[in-house]
Amino acid sequence: MRAAGSLASASKMDVAVGFSPTPMVSSEVGIKPRFCVAGCVKCAPVSLALRSNALSSSMRSECSSSPLSSTIGNSFISSSSSLATGIQRSRGGHHRRRSSSSSVAAAVVKSILVEERGASKERFSDTSLLETLRDFIPLLESKKRGIASELVAPDFTAVEDTDMTFLEGIPPLEEDRLWQRMREEARWDAVQEPLLASFLYSTILSQRSLERALAFHLGNKLASSTLLSTQLCSVINDTFMEDAGIRRAIREDIRAVKERDPAFISYSRCLLNYKGYLSCQAYRVAHHLWNQGRTSLALAIQSRVSEVFQVDIHPAAEIGSGIMLDHATGLVVGETARIGSNVSILHQVTLGGTGAVDGDRHPKIGDGVLIGAGAIILGNINIGNGAKIGAGSVVLSDVPPHTTAVGNPARLLGGKRDPTKLKEIPSETMDHTSFIKGWSDYVI
C-alpha cells in the first residue's frame, strides 16, 4: 500500500479528504471528466476491473448523472473519506494507527480518480498494483459500516417521533443474505468475464439493495424510445418500496427457481437472465399500479413485457408468491385468473376464457400446482391444491386437489370416481412423467 500512497502523492491532482461533501472535479480547466461532475465513482472500479495494460477506459460507456447510477459512488467517497478523517480527530491516542488507514483510503481514492480522469500523463504500468487498488474498494465498502458504528453513538431521541412504517418488510442489509450472496456472485463473474464487468457493476454492484437492482434492470429491459428507462426505474423502485408483499415475493420467487430448476447456476444470473423471473416481477409492478387505478401505465408495462419477454399476464390477475415460470415463453394469463402460491408453470401455458362468458371467466389455480408445458386451461374452473396438469393437456372442468389430469380432453389419472392421490407437492418435485405408466400402456 506504500506504493499506492507514493503514486497518489506524486500526482498533480489533489483530493479533498474530509467531512465536506464537495464534488470532486478535474483540476485542469478545459479537460472534461470521464465521468459525471457530481463525483460519481461508478466508472472507476469498473474500468479498473476491465483494464489490463493494453485496454483503456474507452471500453465502458460514459457515466450518467441519474440518481440510480451516482448515489452509491458519491456516498462511498464522502463516507470513506469522512470516516478516515473522523477516526483521527475522535481518537487522539491512536492517531498514528488510524492515520495510516486515512492515508491509505485517500491514496486509493486519489490514485483511481487521477487515472480515470486523465489528470496525470503518467499511466500505471504495474498490473498487480491495479488489482490491489481494485480489490481495496470492496474492502473499504465492507468495513465502512463497522467503523461507523464505533464512531457514532446511537441517538434515539428523534426516532420515537419518526414514522418508520415505510421500513416494513425491508430486511436490514446485514441480514439480507440473499442480496449479499448475489453481490459476491456478481463480483466473481466480473473477474471471470471482464466483458460483463461494466454491466454487472451498474446493475448489481453499484446498487444498494435487491429492490434497486431489480428496478434498474427491469427499467432498462422494458424501456422504449418513448418510455424512458429512468422513468420506469423510478416507478418500479417506488412500487417496491410501497409494497412489502412484493419485496417478500421477489425473494421467495428467486428461491423457488433455485430449488426447482436444475439449470439454476446462481442468484445473480437468475436476476439478470431468467425472463420467467423478470416477467413475474414486472407483472407484480403492473398489478400494484392497476390496483392504484393507474390502469394506463399498468397496461403499458404489460404490453412491454409481452413484447420483450413473450409473456402476457394481465395486470388484474392475482398471483401468489414462490412462483416459478420456467422458460415462460408463450405464457398467457387472463384478466380474472388467480394463481396461488408455490406454483410452477412451464412455457406455452394458457389460462384463458372460453370466449362465451363475460365477467369472471378464467381459471383459478390452487397452491402447489404444477402445470406442464403447452397445457391449456379454459374457463372459470378450479384446479385444486397440489394438482398436476400434464404437458399438452386441455382442461375444461374442475380438477380435484392432489390429483393428476392429462390428455386432450384431460381426464383424471385413476378415473373420475376414485382418482389417484398424489403424496408429494408436484410444484416442488417437478415430476412430469411418472404418471404415464398408470395412465397408458403406450410404449415407444
Disulfide bonds with the S-S distance in Angstrom:
none
